Amino acid sequence: MHPDLASAALRVALREQGIVISDADAWAVRGGRWALTLAPSLLVWCDHEHYRWPGSTGTWQLHPVQDPPGAALLLAALLAVSSERT
């Protein structure tokens, strides 16, 4: 899936989880990738194959772009855990 389509599909899936990403928080980056800012400390990268974001253990989490709803569920859970800690 092309990164701009992957980004758009993830935004729709996130909206279904109650997380709204503004147009200003989604942009094209070098190499044809897209990035989405979900929170001040959470940036999600989209390429042709994966969504990628930093996990809670400091390692990169990868999720296939063919499954935006699954990625949205994982990201919503990560945001919920992050908000509980603050």
N, CA, C and O atoms as CSV, one atom per row, in Angstrom:
chain,resi,resn,atom,element,x,y,z
A,1,MET,N,N,0.853,-1.174,0.000
A,1,MET,CA,C,0.000,0.000,0.000
A,1,MET,C,C,0.901,1.240,0.000
A,1,MET,O,O,1.912,1.280,0.701
A,2,HIS,N,N,0.529,2.232,-0.779
A,2,HIS,CA,C,1.316,3.463,-0.831
A,2,HIS,C,C,1.223,4.168,0.526
A,2,HIS,O,O,0.154,4.176,1.137
A,3,PRO,N,N,2.323,4.759,1.009
A,3,PRO,CA,C,2.325,5.381,2.335
A,3,PRO,C,C,1.248,6.444,2.565
A,3,PRO,O,O,0.726,6.551,3.674
A,4,ASP,N,N,0.905,7.230,1.543
A,4,ASP,CA,C,-0.147,8.231,1.778
A,4,ASP,C,C,-1.499,7.560,2.007
A,4,ASP,O,O,-2.301,8.043,2.806
A,5,LEU,N,N,-1.755,6.457,1.315
A,5,LEU,CA,C,-2.995,5.708,1.533
A,5,LEU,C,C,-2.975,5.000,2.885
A,5,LEU,O,O,-3.992,4.931,3.575
A,6,ALA,N,N,-1.806,4.475,3.256
A,6,ALA,CA,C,-1.663,3.822,4.564
A,6,ALA,C,C,-1.906,4.823,5.686
A,6,ALA,O,O,-2.568,4.512,6.677
A,7,SER,N,N,-1.374,6.008,5.524
A,7,SER,CA,C,-1.561,7.070,6.510
A,7,SER,C,C,-3.045,7.435,6.633
A,7,SER,O,O,-3.575,7.553,7.738
A,8,ALA,N,N,-3.698,7.609,5.500
A,8,ALA,CA,C,-5.121,7.962,5.502
A,8,ALA,C,C,-5.959,6.851,6.130
A,8,ALA,O,O,-6.884,7.127,6.894
A,9,ALA,N,N,-5.642,5.599,5.813
A,9,ALA,CA,C,-6.389,4.464,6.371
A,9,ALA,C,C,-6.201,4.381,7.883
A,9,ALA,O,O,-7.142,4.068,8.612
A,10,LEU,N,N,-4.986,4.662,8.356
A,10,LEU,CA,C,-4.746,4.644,9.799
A,10,LEU,C,C,-5.508,5.772,10.485
A,10,LEU,O,O,-6.042,5.579,11.577
A,11,ARG,N,N,-5.565,6.921,9.875
A,11,ARG,CA,C,-6.313,8.043,10.458
A,11,ARG,C,C,-7.793,7.694,10.607
A,11,ARG,O,O,-8.412,8.035,11.615
A,12,VAL,N,N,-8.357,7.024,9.621
A,12,VAL,CA,C,-9.763,6.601,9.700
A,12,VAL,C,C,-9.936,5.598,10.835
A,12,VAL,O,O,-10.867,5.705,11.633
A,13,ALA,N,N,-9.031,4.618,10.899
A,13,ALA,CA,C,-9.120,3.591,11.944
A,13,ALA,C,C,-8.936,4.207,13.338
A,13,ALA,O,O,-9.608,3.802,14.286
A,14,LEU,N,N,-8.038,5.173,13.462
A,14,LEU,CA,C,-7.844,5.851,14.741
A,14,LEU,C,C,-9.089,6.647,15.129
A,14,LEU,O,O,-9.481,6.664,16.295
A,15,ARG,N,N,-9.706,7.304,14.149
A,15,ARG,CA,C,-10.931,8.062,14.415
A,15,ARG,C,C,-12.015,7.139,14.975
A,15,ARG,O,O,-12.778,7.538,15.855
A,16,GLU,N,N,-12.083,5.910,14.467
A,16,GLU,CA,C,-13.055,4.935,14.975
A,16,GLU,C,C,-12.746,4.537,16.420
A,16,GLU,O,O,-13.621,4.037,17.127
A,17,GLN,N,N,-11.505,4.757,16.857
A,17,GLN,CA,C,-11.107,4.501,18.245
A,17,GLN,C,C,-11.224,5.765,19.103
A,17,GLN,O,O,-10.878,5.752,20.285
A,18,GLY,N,N,-11.711,6.851,18.504
A,18,GLY,CA,C,-11.875,8.100,19.231
A,18,GLY,C,C,-10.644,8.987,19.235
A,18,GLY,O,O,-10.568,9.942,20.008
A,19,ILE,N,N,-9.683,8.684,18.381
A,19,ILE,CA,C,-8.445,9.467,18.298
A,19,ILE,C,C,-8.455,10.213,16.973
A,19,ILE,O,O,-8.402,9.598,15.908
A,20,VAL,N,N,-8.522,11.535,17.038
A,20,VAL,CA,C,-8.592,12.360,15.832
A,20,VAL,C,C,-7.224,12.985,15.575
A,20,VAL,O,O,-6.635,13.608,16.458
A,21,ILE,N,N,-6.733,12.808,14.354
A,21,ILE,CA,C,-5.453,13.369,13.933
A,21,ILE,C,C,-5.748,14.509,12.965
A,21,ILE,O,O,-6.396,14.303,11.938
A,22,SER,N,N,-5.279,15.698,13.286
A,22,SER,CA,C,-5.526,16.846,12.410
A,22,SER,C,C,-4.642,16.755,11.165
A,22,SER,O,O,-3.651,16.026,11.143
A,23,ASP,N,N,-5.017,17.503,10.139
A,23,ASP,CA,C,-4.218,17.530,8.913
A,23,ASP,C,C,-2.802,18.017,9.182
A,23,ASP,O,O,-1.854,17.576,8.531
A,24,ALA,N,N,-2.658,18.928,10.141
A,24,ALA,CA,C,-1.330,19.462,10.468
A,24,ALA,C,C,-0.443,18.418,11.134
A,24,ALA,O,O,0.777,18.575,11.170
A,25,ASP,N,N,-1.047,17.348,11.665
A,25,ASP,CA,C,-0.277,16.306,12.341
A,25,ASP,C,C,0.003,15.101,11.450
A,25,ASP,O,O,0.403,14.045,11.941
A,26,ALA,N,N,-0.205,15.250,10.154
A,26,ALA,CA,C,0.106,14.195,9.185
A,26,ALA,C,C,0.845,14.833,8.015
A,26,ALA,O,O,0.348,15.782,7.409
A,27,TRP,N,N,2.011,14.324,7.701
A,27,TRP,CA,C,2.787,14.944,6.633
A,27,TRP,C,C,3.693,13.942,5.949
A,27,TRP,O,O,4.062,12.916,6.521
A,28,ALA,N,N,4.047,14.262,4.701
A,28,ALA,CA,C,4.982,13.457,3.917
A,28,ALA,C,C,6.402,13.781,4.359
A,28,ALA,O,O,6.734,14.937,4.618
A,29,VAL,N,N,7.226,12.762,4.441
A,29,VAL,CA,C,8.632,12.940,4.802
A,29,VAL,C,C,9.500,12.338,3.697
A,29,VAL,O,O,8.998,11.714,2.763
A,30,ARG,N,N,10.778,12.536,3.823
A,30,ARG,CA,C,11.723,12.062,2.814
A,30,ARG,C,C,11.552,10.560,2.539
A,30,ARG,O,O,11.220,9.786,3.437
A,31,GLY,N,N,11.777,10.180,1.319
A,31,GLY,CA,C,11.703,8.778,0.948
A,31,GLY,C,C,10.300,8.273,0.683
A,31,GLY,O,O,10.089,7.065,0.577
A,32,GLY,N,N,9.332,9.180,0.572
A,32,GLY,CA,C,7.961,8.769,0.293
A,32,GLY,C,C,7.190,8.287,1.501
A,32,GLY,O,O,6.042,7.864,1.370
A,33,ARG,N,N,7.787,8.341,2.658
A,33,ARG,CA,C,7.094,7.921,3.879
A,33,ARG,C,C,6.165,9.031,4.364
A,33,ARG,O,O,6.263,10.182,3.939
A,34,TRP,N,N,5.267,8.654,5.259
A,34,TRP,CA,C,4.394,9.611,5.925
A,34,TRP,C,C,4.582,9.467,7.413
A,34,TRP,O,O,4.967,8.404,7.899
A,35,ALA,N,N,4.315,10.525,8.133
A,35,ALA,CA,C,4.402,10.514,9.593
A,35,ALA,C,C,3.127,11.111,10.170
A,35,ALA,O,O,2.538,12.034,9.607
A,36,LEU,N,N,2.720,10.562,11.302
A,36,LEU,CA,C,1.557,11.055,12.040
A,36,LEU,C,C,1.981,11.315,13.474
A,36,LEU,O,O,2.637,10.476,14.092
A,37,THR,N,N,1.615,12.461,14.002
A,37,THR,CA,C,1.847,12.746,15.413
A,37,THR,C,C,0.568,12.425,16.169
A,37,THR,O,O,-0.468,13.047,15.937
A,38,LEU,N,N,0.639,11.445,17.082
A,38,LEU,CA,C,-0.520,11.070,17.881
A,38,LEU,C,C,-0.513,11.744,19.236
A,38,LEU,O,O,-1.569,11.993,19.816
A,39,ALA,N,N,0.657,12.036,19.736
A,39,ALA,CA,C,0.840,12.693,21.031
A,39,ALA,C,C,2.217,13.340,20.980
A,39,ALA,O,O,3.013,13.016,20.099
A,40,PRO,N,N,2.512,14.243,21.902
A,40,PRO,CA,C,3.829,14.908,21.866
A,40,PRO,C,C,5.010,13.931,21.814
A,40,PRO,O,O,6.054,14.252,21.246
A,41,SER,N,N,4.850,12.757,22.397
A,41,SER,CA,C,5.953,11.808,22.406
A,41,SER,C,C,5.694,10.568,21.551
A,41,SER,O,O,6.418,9.579,21.670
A,42,LEU,N,N,4.676,10.605,20.695
A,42,LEU,CA,C,4.357,9.430,19.883
A,42,LEU,C,C,4.193,9.804,18.414
A,42,LEU,O,O,3.210,10.430,18.015
A,43,LEU,N,N,5.169,9.407,17.637
A,43,LEU,CA,C,5.184,9.639,16.194
A,43,LEU,C,C,5.089,8.287,15.505
A,43,LEU,O,O,5.835,7.366,15.837
A,44,VAL,N,N,4.176,8.161,14.547
A,44,VAL,CA,C,3.998,6.924,13.796
A,44,VAL,C,C,4.469,7.164,12.365
A,44,VAL,O,O,4.043,8.118,11.714
A,45,TRP,N,N,5.346,6.299,11.884
A,45,TRP,CA,C,5.854,6.371,10.515
A,45,TRP,C,C,5.112,5.360,9.667
A,45,TRP,O,O,4.838,4.250,10.122
A,46,CYS,N,N,4.784,5.732,8.436
A,46,CYS,CA,C,4.122,4.834,7.492
A,46,CYS,C,C,5.019,4.701,6.262
A,46,CYS,O,O,5.433,5.697,5.669
A,47,ASP,N,N,5.311,3.451,5.890
A,47,ASP,CA,C,6.010,3.221,4.623
A,47,ASP,C,C,5.155,2.269,3.793
A,47,ASP,O,O,3.967,2.114,4.074
A,48,HIS,N,N,5.728,1.636,2.788
A,48,HIS,CA,C,4.947,0.759,1.912
A,48,HIS,C,C,4.502,-0.536,2.590
A,48,HIS,O,O,3.549,-1.173,2.142
A,49,GLU,N,N,5.183,-0.927,3.662
A,49,GLU,CA,C,4.900,-2.216,4.271
A,49,GLU,C,C,4.414,-2.148,5.716
A,49,GLU,O,O,3.622,-2.986,6.147
A,50,HIS,N,N,4.893,-1.145,6.466
A,50,HIS,CA,C,4.634,-1.143,7.903
A,50,HIS,C,C,4.251,0.229,8.453
A,50,HIS,O,O,4.606,1.276,7.913
A,51,TYR,N,N,3.512,0.166,9.550
A,51,TYR,CA,C,3.420,1.296,10.464
A,51,TYR,C,C,4.509,1.028,11.494
A,51,TYR,O,O,4.720,-0.119,11.886
A,52,ARG,N,N,5.193,2.063,11.932
A,52,ARG,CA,C,6.286,1.898,12.883
A,52,ARG,C,C,6.190,2.994,13.933
A,52,ARG,O,O,5.996,4.165,13.604
A,53,TRP,N,N,6.327,2.609,15.197
A,53,TRP,CA,C,6.309,3.584,16.285
A,53,TRP,C,C,7.172,3.046,17.422
A,53,TRP,O,O,7.396,1.839,17.519
A,54,PRO,N,N,7.656,3.943,18.280
A,54,PRO,CA,C,8.457,3.483,19.416
A,54,PRO,C,C,7.552,2.817,20.460
A,54,PRO,O,O,6.542,3.380,20.882
A,55,GLY,N,N,7.939,1.618,20.856
A,55,GLY,CA,C,7.161,0.892,21.851
A,55,GLY,C,C,7.520,1.301,23.269
A,55,GLY,O,O,8.446,2.080,23.495
A,56,SER,N,N,6.783,0.772,24.201
A,56,SER,CA,C,6.988,1.132,25.609
A,56,SER,C,C,8.321,0.634,26.153
A,56,SER,O,O,8.807,1.149,27.160
A,57,THR,N,N,8.917,-0.357,25.503
A,57,THR,CA,C,10.202,-0.889,25.965
A,57,THR,C,C,11.385,-0.245,25.256
A,57,THR,O,O,12.530,-0.634,25.484
A,58,GLY,N,N,11.121,0.727,24.407
A,58,GLY,CA,C,12.196,1.402,23.695
A,58,GLY,C,C,12.562,0.759,22.365
A,58,GLY,O,O,13.468,1.234,21.680
A,59,THR,N,N,11.880,-0.303,21.994
A,59,THR,CA,C,12.120,-0.935,20.701
A,59,THR,C,C,11.034,-0.492,19.722
A,59,THR,O,O,9.955,-0.067,20.135
A,60,TRP,N,N,11.320,-0.592,18.437
A,60,TRP,CA,C,10.332,-0.230,17.427
A,60,TRP,C,C,9.257,-1.294,17.338
A,60,TRP,O,O,9.548,-2.490,17.323
A,61,GLN,N,N,8.019,-0.851,17.281
A,61,GLN,CA,C,6.889,-1.732,17.041
A,61,GLN,C,C,6.534,-1.627,15.566
A,61,GLN,O,O,6.415,-0.522,15.034
A,62,LEU,N,N,6.365,-2.751,14.907
A,62,LEU,CA,C,5.980,-2.783,13.498
A,62,LEU,C,C,4.624,-3.445,13.365
A,62,LEU,O,O,4.313,-4.411,14.062
A,63,HIS,N,N,3.822,-2.909,12.457
A,63,HIS,CA,C,2.514,-3.489,12.180
A,63,HIS,C,C,2.257,-3.336,10.682
A,63,HIS,O,O,2.534,-2.274,10.124
A,64,PRO,N,N,1.734,-4.371,10.017
A,64,PRO,CA,C,1.528,-4.291,8.561
A,64,PRO,C,C,0.492,-3.237,8.168
A,64,PRO,O,O,-0.544,-3.096,8.818
A,65,VAL,N,N,0.787,-2.499,7.094
A,65,VAL,CA,C,-0.154,-1.464,6.639
A,65,VAL,C,C,-1.447,-2.054,6.102
A,65,VAL,O,O,-2.423,-1.328,5.915
A,66,GLN,N,N,-1.472,-3.354,5.850
A,66,GLN,CA,C,-2.703,-3.987,5.386
A,66,GLN,C,C,-3.734,-4.123,6.508
A,66,GLN,O,O,-4.863,-4.545,6.256
A,67,ASP,N,N,-3.362,-3.772,7.745
A,67,ASP,CA,C,-4.263,-3.903,8.885
A,67,ASP,C,C,-4.325,-2.610,9.702
A,67,ASP,O,O,-3.882,-2.589,10.850
A,68,PRO,N,N,-4.872,-1.524,9.122
A,68,PRO,CA,C,-4.990,-0.281,9.885
A,68,PRO,C,C,-5.816,-0.407,11.162
A,68,PRO,O,O,-5.436,0.182,12.174
A,69,PRO,N,N,-6.943,-1.153,11.167
A,69,PRO,CA,C,-7.699,-1.271,12.420
A,69,PRO,C,C,-6.887,-1.931,13.546
A,69,PRO,O,O,-6.998,-1.539,14.708
A,70,GLY,N,N,-6.082,-2.922,13.197
A,70,GLY,CA,C,-5.245,-3.564,14.203
A,70,GLY,C,C,-4.200,-2.615,14.759
A,70,GLY,O,O,-3.950,-2.592,15.964
A,71,ALA,N,N,-3.590,-1.833,13.881
A,71,ALA,CA,C,-2.602,-0.834,14.327
A,71,ALA,C,C,-3.275,0.212,15.213
A,71,ALA,O,O,-2.708,0.639,16.219
A,72,ALA,N,N,-4.480,0.620,14.835
A,72,ALA,CA,C,-5.199,1.623,15.625
A,72,ALA,C,C,-5.516,1.102,17.026
A,72,ALA,O,O,-5.426,1.855,17.996
A,73,LEU,N,N,-5.881,-0.162,17.143
A,73,LEU,CA,C,-6.144,-0.747,18.456
A,73,LEU,C,C,-4.884,-0.740,19.322
A,73,LEU,O,O,-4.934,-0.381,20.498
A,74,LEU,N,N,-3.753,-1.139,18.731
A,74,LEU,CA,C,-2.493,-1.146,19.476
A,74,LEU,C,C,-2.094,0.260,19.907
A,74,LEU,O,O,-1.659,0.469,21.040
A,75,LEU,N,N,-2.242,1.217,19.003
A,75,LEU,CA,C,-1.867,2.593,19.322
A,75,LEU,C,C,-2.804,3.193,20.369
A,75,LEU,O,O,-2.355,3.926,21.250
A,76,ALA,N,N,-4.084,2.894,20.283
A,76,ALA,CA,C,-5.032,3.393,21.288
A,76,ALA,C,C,-4.680,2.836,22.665
A,76,ALA,O,O,-4.743,3.554,23.664
A,77,ALA,N,N,-4.312,1.565,22.717
A,77,ALA,CA,C,-3.916,0.966,23.995
A,77,ALA,C,C,-2.643,1.615,24.523
A,77,ALA,O,O,-2.526,1.871,25.722
A,78,LEU,N,N,-1.690,1.883,23.631
A,78,LEU,CA,C,-0.448,2.528,24.042
A,78,LEU,C,C,-0.718,3.937,24.575
A,78,LEU,O,O,-0.138,4.343,25.582
A,79,LEU,N,N,-1.584,4.667,23.909
A,79,LEU,CA,C,-1.937,6.011,24.379
A,79,LEU,C,C,-2.660,5.956,25.722
A,79,LEU,O,O,-2.443,6.816,26.576
A,80,ALA,N,N,-3.512,4.961,25.918
A,80,ALA,CA,C,-4.226,4.831,27.186
A,80,ALA,C,C,-3.251,4.546,28.323
A,80,ALA,O,O,-3.381,5.111,29.409
A,81,VAL,N,N,-2.283,3.680,28.081
A,81,VAL,CA,C,-1.272,3.373,29.104
A,81,VAL,C,C,-0.439,4.612,29.397
A,81,VAL,O,O,-0.139,4.905,30.554
A,82,SER,N,N,-0.065,5.339,28.350
A,82,SER,CA,C,0.733,6.563,28.534
A,82,SER,C,C,-0.017,7.595,29.351
A,82,SER,O,O,0.571,8.249,30.212
A,83,SER,N,N,-1.318,7.752,29.092
A,83,SER,CA,C,-2.094,8.749,29.844
A,83,SER,C,C,-2.296,8.332,31.289
A,83,SER,O,O,-2.416,9.190,32.164
A,84,GLU,N,N,-2.337,7.034,31.559
A,84,GLU,CA,C,-2.471,6.569,32.941
A,84,GLU,C,C,-1.215,6.858,33.760
A,84,GLU,O,O,-1.291,7.054,34.973
A,85,ARG,N,N,-0.078,6.882,33.102
A,85,ARG,CA,C,1.189,7.123,33.797
A,85,ARG,C,C,1.392,8.588,34.159
A,85,ARG,O,O,2.171,8.911,35.056
A,86,THR,N,N,0.684,9.477,33.457
A,86,THR,CA,C,0.882,10.918,33.717
A,86,THR,C,C,-0.136,11.449,34.672
A,86,THR,O,O,-0.116,12.636,34.999
